[in-house]
Amino acid sequence: MGSIILIDYTDILIQRGYGFKDAVVTGGATRLTPVLLTAASTVFGLLPLAIGMNINFYTLFTRFNPQIYFGVDSAAFWNPLAWTIIFGLAFATFLTLIVIPSMYYVLYKKRNSNTAQNPQ
């Protein structure tokens, strides 16, 4: 989803009169913060699940004793799932911020160089 918004915003900048390279750089810089904040909040939210942390909220609110402990039985299932989501999201963030704008720029330049060589 972030890649679609990034490319759409880059196209809007091009329509506003930016040069293509400036539009790609400005679009990437503008979308950097929202993409990183979304990914970071999800990763930090999944870390307790990934490390198998458990908090007893009942005793936290009744006796102010959270009884925090690690290695709960359900961690055998949730731990690999949480780590898979974390690393998948980190990879997708890298793709969104680095690879997609780079490929967009390269393909645009390739398409324009082919058009200049073979005008129809």
CYANA upper distance limits for C-alpha pairs under 8 A (distance plus 0.5 A):
  1 MET  CA      5 ILE  CA      7.01
  2 GLY  CA      6 LEU  CA      6.59
  2 GLY  CA     35 VAL  CA      7.23
  2 GLY  CA     96 THR  CA      7.02
  3 SER  CA      7 ILE  CA      6.63
  3 SER  CA     96 THR  CA      5.72
  3 SER  CA     97 LEU  CA      8.44
  3 SER  CA    100 ILE  CA      7.38
  4 ILE  CA      8 ASP  CA      6.53
  5 ILE  CA      9 TYR  CA      6.48
  6 LEU  CA     10 THR  CA      6.67
  6 LEU  CA     27 GLY  CA      6.83
  6 LEU  CA     28 GLY  CA      7.29
  6 LEU  CA     31 ARG  CA      6.97
  7 ILE  CA     11 ASP  CA      6.70
  7 ILE  CA     27 GLY  CA      8.34
  7 ILE  CA    101 PRO  CA      8.12
  8 ASP  CA     12 ILE  CA      6.78
  9 TYR  CA     13 LEU  CA      6.79
  9 TYR  CA     27 GLY  CA      6.63
 10 THR  CA     14 ILE  CA      6.80
 10 THR  CA     23 ALA  CA      5.93
 10 THR  CA     24 VAL  CA      6.23
 10 THR  CA     26 THR  CA      8.26
 10 THR  CA     27 GLY  CA      5.65
 11 ASP  CA     15 GLN  CA      6.78
 11 ASP  CA     23 ALA  CA      8.20
 12 ILE  CA     16 ARG  CA      6.79
 13 LEU  CA     17 GLY  CA      7.12
 13 LEU  CA     18 TYR  CA      6.22
 13 LEU  CA     23 ALA  CA      6.02
 13 LEU  CA     27 GLY  CA      8.05
 14 ILE  CA     18 TYR  CA      5.40
 14 ILE  CA     19 GLY  CA      6.91
 14 ILE  CA     20 PHE  CA      6.76
 14 ILE  CA     23 ALA  CA      6.47
 18 TYR  CA     22 ASP  CA      6.67
 18 TYR  CA     23 ALA  CA      6.08
 19 GLY  CA     23 ALA  CA      6.47
 20 PHE  CA     24 VAL  CA      6.76
 20 PHE  CA    105 TYR  CA      8.34
 21 LYS  CA     25 VAL  CA      6.75
 21 LYS  CA    105 TYR  CA      7.71
 22 ASP  CA     26 THR  CA      6.38
 23 ALA  CA     27 GLY  CA      6.24
 24 VAL  CA     28 GLY  CA      6.57
 24 VAL  CA    101 PRO  CA      6.86
 24 VAL  CA    105 TYR  CA      7.68
 25 VAL  CA     29 ALA  CA      6.62
 26 THR  CA     30 THR  CA      6.48
 27 GLY  CA     31 ARG  CA      6.65
 28 GLY  CA     32 LEU  CA      6.42
 28 GLY  CA     97 LEU  CA      7.02
 28 GLY  CA    101 PRO  CA      7.62
 29 ALA  CA     33 THR  CA      8.30
 31 ARG  CA     35 VAL  CA      6.73
 32 LEU  CA     36 LEU  CA      6.58
 32 LEU  CA     97 LEU  CA      7.38
 33 THR  CA     37 LEU  CA      6.47
 34 PRO  CA     38 THR  CA      6.59
 35 VAL  CA     39 ALA  CA      6.71
 35 VAL  CA     93 THR  CA      7.56
 36 LEU  CA     40 ALA  CA      6.37
 36 LEU  CA     93 THR  CA      7.83
 37 LEU  CA     41 SER  CA      6.50
 38 THR  CA     42 THR  CA      6.88
 39 ALA  CA     43 VAL  CA      6.64
 39 ALA  CA     89 LEU  CA      7.09
 39 ALA  CA     90 ALA  CA      7.66
 39 ALA  CA     93 THR  CA      7.49
 40 ALA  CA     44 PHE  CA      6.49
 41 SER  CA     45 GLY  CA      6.45
 42 THR  CA     46 LEU  CA      6.69
 42 THR  CA     86 ILE  CA      8.32
 43 VAL  CA     47 LEU  CA      6.77
 43 VAL  CA     86 ILE  CA      6.04
 43 VAL  CA     89 LEU  CA      8.31
 44 PHE  CA     48 PRO  CA      8.37
 46 LEU  CA     50 ALA  CA      6.61
 46 LEU  CA     82 ALA  CA      6.64
 46 LEU  CA     86 ILE  CA      7.74
 47 LEU  CA     51 ILE  CA      6.63
 47 LEU  CA     82 ALA  CA      8.08
 48 PRO  CA     52 GLY  CA      6.52
 48 PRO  CA     53 MET  CA      5.54
 48 PRO  CA     54 ASN  CA      8.13
 49 LEU  CA     53 MET  CA      6.68
 49 LEU  CA     75 ALA  CA      7.85
 49 LEU  CA     78 TRP  CA      7.14
 49 LEU  CA     79 ASN  CA      6.82
 49 LEU  CA     82 ALA  CA      6.89
 50 ALA  CA     75 ALA  CA      8.06
 50 ALA  CA     78 TRP  CA      7.38
 50 ALA  CA     79 ASN  CA      5.00
 50 ALA  CA     80 PRO  CA      7.68
 50 ALA  CA     81 LEU  CA      8.32
 50 ALA  CA     82 ALA  CA      5.56
 50 ALA  CA     83 TRP  CA      6.31
 51 ILE  CA     70 PHE  CA      7.77
 51 ILE  CA     71 GLY  CA      8.00
 51 ILE  CA     75 ALA  CA      8.25
 51 ILE  CA     79 ASN  CA      7.10
 52 GLY  CA     70 PHE  CA      5.80
 52 GLY  CA     71 GLY  CA      5.44
 52 GLY  CA     72 VAL  CA      6.45
 52 GLY  CA     74 SER  CA      8.44
 52 GLY  CA     75 ALA  CA      5.61
 52 GLY  CA     78 TRP  CA      8.44
 52 GLY  CA     79 ASN  CA      7.05
 53 MET  CA     68 ILE  CA      7.63
 53 MET  CA     69 TYR  CA      6.41
 53 MET  CA     70 PHE  CA      4.94
 53 MET  CA     71 GLY  CA      7.03
 53 MET  CA     72 VAL  CA      7.66
 54 ASN  CA     68 ILE  CA      6.18
 54 ASN  CA     69 TYR  CA      5.92
 54 ASN  CA     70 PHE  CA      6.50
 54 ASN  CA     71 GLY  CA      8.42
 54 ASN  CA     72 VAL  CA      7.36
 55 ILE  CA     66 PRO  CA      6.19
 55 ILE  CA     67 GLN  CA      6.47
 55 ILE  CA     68 ILE  CA      5.18
 55 ILE  CA     69 TYR  CA      7.30
 56 ASN  CA     60 LEU  CA      6.73
 56 ASN  CA     66 PRO  CA      5.73
 56 ASN  CA     67 GLN  CA      6.17
 56 ASN  CA     68 ILE  CA      7.27
 57 PHE  CA     61 PHE  CA      6.68
 57 PHE  CA     66 PRO  CA      6.63
 58 TYR  CA     62 THR  CA      6.63
 58 TYR  CA     66 PRO  CA      8.35
 59 THR  CA     63 ARG  CA      5.67
 59 THR  CA     64 PHE  CA      6.72
 59 THR  CA     65 ASN  CA      5.93
 59 THR  CA     66 PRO  CA      6.25
 59 THR  CA     67 GLN  CA      7.87
 60 LEU  CA     64 PHE  CA      4.83
 60 LEU  CA     65 ASN  CA      5.09
 60 LEU  CA     66 PRO  CA      4.62
 60 LEU  CA     67 GLN  CA      7.97
 61 PHE  CA     65 ASN  CA      8.13
 61 PHE  CA     66 PRO  CA      8.42
 71 GLY  CA     75 ALA  CA      6.83
 74 SER  CA     78 TRP  CA      6.82
 75 ALA  CA     79 ASN  CA      5.50
 76 ALA  CA     80 PRO  CA      7.94
 77 PHE  CA     81 LEU  CA      7.45
 78 TRP  CA     82 ALA  CA      6.46
 79 ASN  CA     83 TRP  CA      6.75
 80 PRO  CA     84 THR  CA      6.53
 81 LEU  CA     85 ILE  CA      6.84
 82 ALA  CA     86 ILE  CA      6.66
 83 TRP  CA     87 PHE  CA      6.61
 84 THR  CA     88 GLY  CA      6.39
 85 ILE  CA     89 LEU  CA      6.42
 86 ILE  CA     90 ALA  CA      6.71
 87 PHE  CA     91 PHE  CA      6.63
 88 GLY  CA     92 ALA  CA      6.58
 89 LEU  CA     93 THR  CA      6.52
 90 ALA  CA     94 PHE  CA      6.84
 91 PHE  CA     95 LEU  CA      6.75
 92 ALA  CA     96 THR  CA      6.56
 93 THR  CA     97 LEU  CA      6.63
 94 PHE  CA     98 ILE  CA      6.19
 94 PHE  CA     99 VAL  CA      7.49
 95 LEU  CA     99 VAL  CA      5.22
 95 LEU  CA    100 ILE  CA      6.40
 96 THR  CA    100 ILE  CA      5.96
 96 THR  CA    101 PRO  CA      7.99
 97 LEU  CA    101 PRO  CA      7.30
 98 ILE  CA    102 SER  CA      6.77
 99 VAL  CA    103 MET  CA      6.49
100 ILE  CA    104 TYR  CA      6.50
101 PRO  CA    105 TYR  CA      6.63
102 SER  CA    106 VAL  CA      6.67
103 MET  CA    107 LEU  CA      6.40
104 TYR  CA    108 TYR  CA      6.51
105 TYR  CA    109 LYS  CA      6.69
106 VAL  CA    110 LYS  CA      6.60
107 LEU  CA    111 ARG  CA      6.48
108 TYR  CA    112 ASN  CA      6.64
109 LYS  CA    113 SER  CA      6.53
110 LYS  CA    114 ASN  CA      6.70
111 ARG  CA    115 THR  CA      6.70
112 ASN  CA    116 ALA  CA      6.62
113 SER  CA    117 GLN  CA      6.75
114 ASN  CA    118 ASN  CA      6.53
115 THR  CA    119 PRO  CA      6.03
